[in-house]
């Protein structure tokens, strides 16, 4: 119904890293659901992805990771190298993926949320 049941500091500006991972996961799940990705498909790891800090799996550039394993890494480790690799896979570039995440956030009613690197 759109009725707000409870809120606390609903309009406070925050910079939560975990929200980025949650949106990345949502976009992965939607891509799997609509057939753009499969759980067994491999995501390539670029030099940019491999060089992410600080929380990461330690993936090397030129390797790849299965979508299913990427999901686990995002959920359990909040792995930045995996997040960038997923973003590049779904958006072409990290910055284009951030724009796509922002568009999706707007569609969900998150009008004050902007994703960028």
Secondary structure, 3 states (H helix, E strand, C coil): CCCCCCCCCCCCCCCCHHHHHHHHHHHHHHHHHCCCCCCCCEEECCHHHHCCCCCCCCCCCCCEEEHHHHHHHHHHCCCHHHHHHHHHHHHCCHHHHHHHHHHHHHHCCCCCCCCCC
